Amino acid sequence: MPRMVMRRILVASLALVAAVSTACSDDGGEDSSLPGGGELMSDAAAATAKITSAHFTLTVNGEVPGLNVQSAEGDLTREGGGAGAAKGTVKMTLMGNLIEGEFVIVDDKAYIQGLTGDGFQELDASLVANLYDPAAILDPERGIANVLKEVRDPRTEATEEVDGVDTYRVKGRAAKDVIADLVPGVSSDVDITFWLRKDGDHQPVKASVAVPVDGDPTVDVTLSDVDKPVEITAPD
């Protein structure tokens, strides 16, 4: 069960640096008055490769097979042990029961609170070894940025305001093999939409993955407080 919780959290982080995307496109079908999708993605990728910490929120709209998480929120950093560190809260359904709790990953160990109503529980070392490496989320060589290099045909659709930030909305396509490990239940290619800041180096603000199953669910993530100092320690 802890392993499943951590997998869902890190989905968040799909989305999270989903906006990290790197891609090239012929920009067909774009609004010619807006920057090309490939250009924006390249700028965002270069900026995201330098990110060392971030705050994320994750919301699953609808039901995604194999993904029981409903929402998650927390902080990620590339510091805090070989696997980096993360902390936050998660809400998920497991065997018909709604579970809400906190998680901490630091110094290559994972802790979960809320499973029994007591304090934090440290996971067995063998389980920790099999968990998705949280450092990979922000790692420019192993993480989402690398995965999203495979996003096809990014195109700039419009300008929108997201959480008070002016952005470009860019939509692309990702093969199922690229996204399946991060969003369980994906059995075919998916559409991915990114909202990239209009100013500066076009850092990501939001990403949305459309999962092609009954009900048309989406996994939405917002990214904020980029590179804001994050201190994560093991719970007492």
C-alpha positions in Angstrom: 0.0 0.0 0.0 2.8 2.5 0.8 4.4 1.7 -2.5 1.1 2.5 -4.3 0.8 5.8 -2.5 4.2 6.9 -3.5 3.6 5.9 -7.1 0.5 8.2 -7.2 2.4 11.0 -5.6 5.0 10.8 -8.3 2.4 10.8 -11.0 1.9 14.3 -9.7 5.1 14.9 -10.4 4.4 13.8 -14.0 2.3 16.5 -14.4 4.5 18.6 -12.4 7.3 18.8 -14.6 5.1 17.8 -17.4 5.2 21.3 -18.3 8.9 20.8 -18.6 8.5 19.6 -22.0 11.1 19.5 -24.7 9.9 19.0 -28.2 10.1 20.0 -31.8 7.2 20.7 -34.2 6.4 22.0 -37.6 3.9 24.2 -35.7 1.1 23.3 -38.2 -2.3 24.7 -37.3 -0.9 27.3 -34.9 -2.0 30.9 -34.5 0.7 32.6 -36.5 0.5 35.6 -34.3 1.8 33.5 -31.3 5.3 32.0 -30.7 5.7 28.5 -32.2 5.1 25.6 -29.9 8.5 24.1 -30.6 10.2 27.3 -29.7 8.3 27.7 -26.4 9.0 24.1 -25.5 12.7 24.4 -26.1 12.8 27.5 -23.9 10.8 25.8 -21.2 13.0 22.7 -21.3 16.2 24.8 -20.9 14.7 26.6 -17.9 13.3 23.5 -16.3 16.6 21.6 -16.5 17.9 24.1 -14.0 15.1 23.7 -11.5 16.2 22.3 -8.1 12.9 22.5 -6.2 9.2 23.2 -6.7 5.8 23.0 -5.2 3.1 21.0 -7.0 -0.6 20.3 -6.8 -2.2 17.3 -8.5 -5.9 16.8 -9.3 -7.3 13.7 -11.0 -10.6 14.6 -12.7 -12.6 11.4 -13.2 -11.3 7.8 -12.9 -8.0 6.5 -14.3 -7.6 2.7 -14.3 -4.7 1.8 -12.0 -4.5 5.3 -10.5 -6.4 5.6 -7.2 -5.1 9.0 -6.2 -7.6 11.8 -6.2 -5.3 14.7 -5.3 -1.9 15.4 -4.0 0.1 18.5 -3.0 3.7 18.9 -1.8 7.2 20.0 -2.4 10.1 18.4 -4.3 13.8 19.0 -4.2 16.9 17.5 -5.7 18.6 17.8 -2.3 18.2 15.3 0.6 20.0 12.1 -0.3 20.8 10.3 -3.5 17.1 10.0 -4.3 16.3 13.7 -3.5 13.5 14.6 -1.1 9.8 15.2 -1.2 7.0 15.9 1.3 3.3 16.6 1.1 -0.2 15.2 1.4 -2.2 12.7 -0.6 -5.9 11.7 -0.9 -6.6 8.4 -2.5 -9.1 5.5 -2.6 -7.8 2.0 -1.8 -10.1 -1.0 -1.7 -13.1 1.2 -1.4 -11.7 3.2 1.5 -10.7 6.9 1.3 -7.3 7.5 2.7 -5.8 10.9 3.5 -2.3 11.3 4.9 1.1 12.8 4.7 4.3 11.5 3.1 8.0 12.3 3.5 10.8 11.0 1.3 14.3 11.9 2.5 17.8 10.4 2.8 16.6 7.4 0.7 13.9 6.5 3.1 10.1 6.9 2.9 7.6 7.7 5.6 3.8 7.6 5.5 1.3 9.0 8.0 -2.5 8.3 8.0 -2.4 4.6 7.2 -3.3 3.6 10.8 -4.2 6.9 12.3 -0.9 6.9 14.3 2.4 8.7 13.5 4.6 8.3 10.5 5.6 4.8 9.5 9.0 4.1 7.9 8.7 1.8 4.9 10.6 -1.4 4.7 14.0 -1.0 3.0 13.0 -3.5 0.3 10.0 -1.4 -0.6 11.9 1.8 -0.6 14.4 0.3 -3.1 11.5 -0.4 -5.5 9.9 3.0 -5.2 10.2 5.5 -8.1 13.1 7.7 -7.5 11.8 11.2 -6.6 14.9 12.9 -7.7 14.1 11.7 -11.2 11.2 14.1 -11.3 13.5 17.1 -11.5 16.5 15.4 -12.9 17.1 16.8 -16.5 18.7 13.6 -17.6 16.3 11.0 -16.0 13.1 12.8 -15.3 10.0 14.2 -16.9 12.0 16.6 -19.0 13.7 13.7 -20.7 10.4 11.8 -21.2 8.7 14.9 -22.7 11.4 15.3 -25.3 9.3 12.8 -27.1 6.1 14.9 -27.2 5.1 15.3 -30.8 3.8 18.3 -32.7 3.5 20.9 -30.0 1.4 23.9 -31.1 0.5 27.1 -29.5 -3.2 27.5 -29.3 -3.9 30.6 -27.3 -3.0 32.9 -24.4 -4.6 32.3 -21.0 -4.3 33.5 -17.5 -3.6 30.7 -14.9 -3.6 31.5 -11.2 -2.9 35.1 -12.0 -0.1 34.3 -14.5 -0.2 35.1 -18.2 0.6 32.0 -20.2 0.7 30.5 -23.6 -1.4 27.3 -23.9 0.6 24.7 -25.9 -0.8 21.3 -26.9 1.1 18.2 -28.0 0.9 14.5 -28.3 2.8 11.7 -26.4 3.1 8.0 -27.2 1.7 5.6 -24.7 5.2 4.0 -24.1 6.5 7.4 -23.2 3.8 8.2 -20.6 2.6 4.8 -19.4 5.1 4.4 -16.5 4.0 7.8 -15.1 0.2 7.5 -15.6 -0.9 3.9 -15.0 -3.8 2.8 -17.2 -2.7 4.6 -20.3 -3.1 2.2 -23.2 -2.8 4.5 -26.2 -1.3 7.8 -27.1 -2.4 10.9 -25.1 -2.9 14.6 -25.6 -1.0 16.8 -23.3 -1.6 20.5 -22.8 0.9 22.9 -21.2 0.6 26.4 -19.9 3.9 28.2 -20.1 4.7 31.6 -18.7 4.6 34.4 -21.3 7.4 36.2 -19.6 11.0 35.2 -18.8 12.1 31.8 -19.9 8.6 30.4 -20.2 8.7 28.2 -17.1 5.7 25.8 -16.8 2.7 26.8 -14.7 0.3 24.0 -15.5 0.0 20.8 -17.4 -3.0 18.5 -18.2 -2.8 14.9 -19.5 -6.0 13.6 -21.2 -6.3 9.9 -20.5 -8.1 8.1 -23.4 -10.5 5.9 -21.4 -14.2 6.0 -20.7 -15.2 9.2 -19.1 -12.3 11.2 -20.6 -10.5 11.8 -17.3 -7.6 14.2 -17.0 -4.6 14.5 -14.7 -4.0 18.2 -13.9 -0.9 19.6 -12.3 0.2 23.1 -11.3 3.8 24.1 -10.6 4.7 27.1 -8.4 7.4 28.4 -6.1 10.1 27.2 -8.4 13.5 27.2 -6.8 12.1 28.5 -3.5 14.2 27.0 -0.7 12.7 23.7 0.6 13.9 22.0 3.8 12.8 18.4 4.2 13.8 16.3 7.2 12.8 12.9 8.5 9.8 13.0 10.8 10.4 12.4 14.5 
